Amino acid sequence: MPVAISPTLITAIGTGAWVLALAAAVGRRHGLMFGWYGLALATNALAVFWAPLVVALLIGRRIPARFWPIAPLSFLAVTILLRLAAWPVPDFAAIYVGQRDWSPVPVADTPNIWAIVQALPWLGALPLAGLAVTATVGASAWFTARFAWRPPAGSDVIASGVLLALIVASLMPGRDGGSFLMADILALMLAVTRGDRWSWTVFALSATGSMLGIAGNLTDISACAIFGAVPVMAAAALIARQFLVSPANDNGLPLNPFHAYPAR
């Protein structure tokens, strides 16, 4: 007789697997990274949106081809085990496929930029889902190109993971406040790893936005999501600035105060 298990627990396993995949990437243990990512993909449908970082590392670090099959093999093995145990398997089609009436802000606990845009009287009635998808694809493409060109190393791998989580949760339509959980977990991981004021500031901003989103869900006050979007966007801007390229000359204020040109 199969043992019942909550879909939430399966999703939590996928979240933990992605954290372990990033930890493996920090140590340049690419076989483990692909293995953990395959597990994350099999247990958490949102893992498809974390692929840009995996692809960027694969290209930027020139990871040998012998490691590439590990992720799909891990995905297939875990999926088969879930099927045999009659446990819930992520429904990837349920994320967006077939959903024509997308809404960037479906519930009151989504502290992202669309909470602000939809509150504006001259924009709130417009169909913004297409713009949201375009913005997400564009940001993900920039992310992949940037980190394939200069792959992150050390704690920068975690920082890039925080940035990617914030991009997905902040721009992709149809997300809820729970989508920011990954950003909060990785931001805390980054703060503990680096231990500097900048990292703790990023975590505080991300967590504040998430808590305001949760407050909006509990109280059904949409203004909480609007106010929560401000610290979330500030966290994304703060961490993105670390990876911007500084100008090659001395004219103007450098975009990147952390690394001199060329940006690593």
C-alpha positions as CSV (number, residue, x, y, z in Angstrom):
1,M,0.0,0.0,0.0
2,P,1.6,3.3,-1.1
3,V,2.4,5.8,1.6
4,A,0.7,9.2,1.1
5,I,2.9,12.2,0.9
6,S,2.1,15.9,0.6
7,P,2.8,17.7,-2.7
8,T,4.2,20.5,-0.5
9,L,6.8,18.1,0.9
10,I,7.8,17.1,-2.6
11,T,8.2,20.7,-3.6
12,A,10.3,21.4,-0.5
13,I,12.6,18.5,-1.5
14,G,13.1,20.2,-4.8
15,T,13.9,23.5,-3.1
16,G,16.5,21.8,-0.9
17,A,18.0,20.0,-3.9
18,W,18.5,23.3,-5.7
19,V,20.3,24.8,-2.6
20,L,22.5,21.7,-2.6
21,A,23.1,22.1,-6.4
22,L,24.4,25.6,-5.8
23,A,26.6,24.5,-2.9
24,A,28.1,21.9,-5.3
25,A,28.6,24.6,-7.9
26,V,30.5,26.7,-5.4
27,G,32.9,23.8,-4.8
28,R,33.1,23.1,-8.6
29,R,31.7,19.6,-8.1
30,H,29.8,19.6,-11.3
31,G,28.6,16.0,-11.2
32,L,26.8,16.6,-7.9
33,M,25.5,19.9,-9.3
34,F,23.8,18.2,-12.2
35,G,22.6,15.4,-10.0
36,W,21.0,17.7,-7.5
37,Y,19.5,19.8,-10.3
38,G,17.9,16.8,-11.8
39,L,16.3,16.0,-8.5
40,A,15.1,19.5,-8.1
41,L,13.6,19.4,-11.6
42,A,11.8,16.2,-10.8
43,T,10.3,17.5,-7.6
44,N,9.7,21.2,-8.1
45,A,8.2,22.5,-11.4
46,L,9.7,25.9,-10.8
47,A,13.2,24.4,-11.3
48,V,12.8,24.9,-15.0
49,F,13.2,28.6,-14.3
50,W,16.5,28.0,-12.5
51,A,18.1,26.5,-15.7
52,P,19.7,29.8,-16.9
53,L,22.3,29.5,-14.1
54,V,23.0,25.9,-14.9
55,V,23.4,26.7,-18.6
56,A,25.6,29.7,-17.9
57,L,27.9,27.6,-15.7
58,L,28.0,24.8,-18.2
59,I,29.1,27.2,-21.0
60,G,31.3,29.5,-18.9
61,R,33.2,26.8,-17.1
62,R,33.3,24.6,-20.1
63,I,32.1,21.6,-18.1
64,P,33.1,18.3,-19.8
65,A,30.3,16.6,-21.8
66,R,30.6,13.5,-19.6
67,F,28.7,15.4,-16.8
68,W,25.8,16.6,-19.0
69,P,23.7,13.4,-18.9
70,I,23.7,13.3,-15.1
71,A,20.9,15.9,-14.8
72,P,18.4,14.1,-17.2
73,L,19.3,10.7,-15.8
74,S,18.7,12.0,-12.3
75,F,15.4,13.6,-13.4
76,L,14.2,10.3,-15.0
77,A,15.3,8.2,-12.0
78,V,13.5,10.3,-9.5
79,T,10.4,10.7,-11.7
80,I,10.1,6.9,-12.0
81,L,10.5,6.4,-8.3
82,L,7.8,9.0,-7.6
83,R,5.5,7.2,-10.1
84,L,6.2,3.8,-8.6
85,A,5.5,5.1,-5.1
86,A,2.3,6.8,-6.3
87,W,3.6,10.1,-5.0
88,P,2.7,13.4,-6.7
89,V,4.8,14.4,-9.7
90,P,5.2,18.1,-10.7
91,D,2.8,19.1,-13.4
92,F,4.9,21.3,-15.7
93,A,2.0,22.0,-18.0
94,A,0.1,23.5,-15.1
95,I,2.6,26.3,-14.7
96,Y,1.6,28.2,-17.9
97,V,0.8,25.9,-20.8
98,G,-2.8,26.4,-21.8
99,Q,-3.4,29.3,-19.4
100,R,-4.6,32.1,-21.7
101,D,-5.8,34.4,-19.0
102,W,-2.5,35.0,-17.2
103,S,-2.4,37.6,-14.5
104,P,0.8,39.1,-13.3
105,V,-0.7,39.6,-9.9
106,P,-3.2,36.7,-9.3
107,V,-3.3,37.1,-5.5
108,A,-2.7,39.7,-2.9
109,D,0.6,38.3,-1.6
110,T,2.8,38.9,-4.7
111,P,5.2,41.7,-3.9
112,N,6.5,42.3,-7.4
113,I,6.6,45.1,-9.9
114,W,3.3,44.1,-11.4
115,A,1.6,44.9,-8.1
116,I,2.6,48.5,-8.6
117,V,1.8,48.6,-12.3
118,Q,-1.7,47.2,-11.9
119,A,-2.4,49.7,-9.1
120,L,-2.0,52.6,-11.6
121,P,-5.4,53.7,-12.9
122,W,-4.2,54.1,-16.5
123,L,-2.4,50.8,-16.7
124,G,-4.2,48.4,-14.3
125,A,-6.8,47.4,-16.9
126,L,-4.3,46.5,-19.6
127,P,-3.3,42.9,-20.4
128,L,0.2,42.8,-19.0
129,A,0.9,39.1,-19.2
130,G,2.7,39.4,-22.5
131,L,4.9,42.2,-21.3
132,A,5.6,40.2,-18.2
133,V,6.7,37.1,-20.1
134,T,8.8,39.2,-22.5
135,A,10.5,40.9,-19.6
136,T,11.2,37.6,-17.9
137,V,12.6,36.1,-21.1
138,G,14.8,39.1,-21.7
139,A,16.1,39.2,-18.2
140,S,16.8,35.5,-18.3
141,A,18.7,35.8,-21.6
142,W,20.8,38.6,-20.2
143,F,21.5,36.5,-17.1
144,T,22.6,33.5,-19.1
145,A,24.8,35.6,-21.4
146,R,26.4,37.5,-18.5
147,F,27.3,34.5,-16.4
148,A,28.4,32.4,-19.4
149,W,30.8,35.2,-20.3
150,R,32.1,35.6,-16.8
151,P,31.0,32.5,-14.8
152,P,30.6,33.2,-11.0
153,A,33.0,31.7,-8.5
154,G,32.8,31.1,-4.8
155,S,30.0,33.0,-3.0
156,D,29.2,34.8,-6.3
157,V,27.5,31.6,-7.4
158,I,25.0,32.0,-4.5
159,A,24.6,35.7,-5.3
160,S,23.8,34.9,-8.9
161,G,21.2,32.3,-7.6
162,V,19.6,35.0,-5.5
163,L,19.4,37.3,-8.5
164,L,17.9,34.6,-10.7
165,A,15.3,33.8,-8.0
166,L,14.3,37.5,-7.7
167,I,14.1,37.8,-11.5
168,V,11.7,34.8,-11.8
169,A,9.5,35.8,-8.8
170,S,9.4,39.5,-9.7
171,L,8.8,39.4,-13.4
172,M,7.1,36.1,-14.3
173,P,3.3,36.3,-14.4
174,G,1.2,33.9,-12.4
175,R,3.5,33.7,-9.4
176,D,2.4,34.0,-5.8
177,G,4.2,35.2,-2.7
178,G,5.6,31.7,-2.1
179,S,7.8,32.1,-5.1
180,F,10.0,34.5,-3.1
181,L,10.9,31.7,-0.6
182,M,13.8,30.5,-2.8
183,A,15.2,34.1,-3.0
184,D,14.9,34.4,0.8
185,I,16.6,31.1,1.5
186,L,19.5,31.8,-0.9
187,A,19.8,35.4,0.4
188,L,20.2,34.1,3.9
189,M,22.7,31.5,2.7
190,L,24.7,34.3,1.0
191,A,24.6,36.5,4.1
192,V,25.8,33.7,6.4
193,T,28.5,32.8,3.9
194,R,29.9,36.3,3.4
195,G,28.9,37.8,6.7
196,D,29.1,41.4,5.4
197,R,26.7,44.3,5.7
198,W,25.9,44.3,2.0
199,S,24.7,40.6,2.0
200,W,22.6,41.1,5.2
201,T,21.0,44.1,3.6
202,V,20.0,42.1,0.5
203,F,18.5,39.4,2.8
204,A,16.7,42.0,4.9
205,L,15.2,43.6,1.8
206,S,14.1,40.3,0.3
207,A,12.6,39.0,3.6
208,T,10.8,42.3,4.2
209,G,9.1,42.1,0.8
210,S,8.1,38.5,1.4
211,M,6.7,39.2,4.8
212,L,4.7,42.1,3.5
213,G,3.4,39.8,0.8
214,I,2.4,37.2,3.4
215,A,0.7,40.0,5.4
216,G,-1.3,40.9,2.3
217,N,-2.4,37.3,1.9
218,L,-3.5,37.0,5.6
219,T,-5.3,40.4,5.6
220,D,-6.4,40.5,2.0
221,I,-4.9,44.0,1.8
222,S,-3.4,44.5,-1.7
223,A,-1.4,47.5,-0.5
224,C,0.9,45.2,1.3
225,A,2.0,43.7,-1.9
226,I,2.6,47.1,-3.4
227,F,4.7,48.2,-0.4
228,G,6.5,44.8,-0.4
229,A,7.5,45.2,-4.1
230,V,9.7,48.2,-3.2
231,P,12.2,46.3,-1.0
232,V,12.1,43.3,-3.4
233,M,13.1,45.5,-6.3
234,A,15.7,47.2,-4.2
235,A,17.3,43.9,-3.3
236,A,17.3,42.8,-7.0
237,A,18.9,46.2,-8.0
238,L,21.5,46.0,-5.3
239,I,22.6,42.4,-6.1
240,A,22.4,43.0,-9.9
241,R,24.7,46.0,-9.6
242,Q,27.4,43.8,-8.3
243,F,27.5,42.0,-11.7
244,L,27.4,45.1,-14.0
245,V,30.4,46.0,-16.0
246,S,32.4,49.1,-14.9
247,P,33.4,51.5,-17.6
248,A,36.9,51.1,-19.1
249,N,37.9,54.7,-18.4
250,D,37.6,57.1,-15.5
251,N,34.7,59.1,-16.8
252,G,31.6,58.9,-14.7
253,L,30.6,56.8,-11.8
254,P,31.4,53.1,-12.2
255,L,28.3,50.9,-12.4
256,N,30.1,48.2,-10.4
257,P,31.6,49.4,-7.1
258,F,32.7,45.9,-6.2
259,H,35.0,44.9,-9.1
260,A,37.2,47.0,-11.3
261,Y,37.0,46.7,-15.1
262,P,36.7,44.1,-16.5
263,A,34.0,42.7,-14.4
264,R,34.6,39.1,-13.4
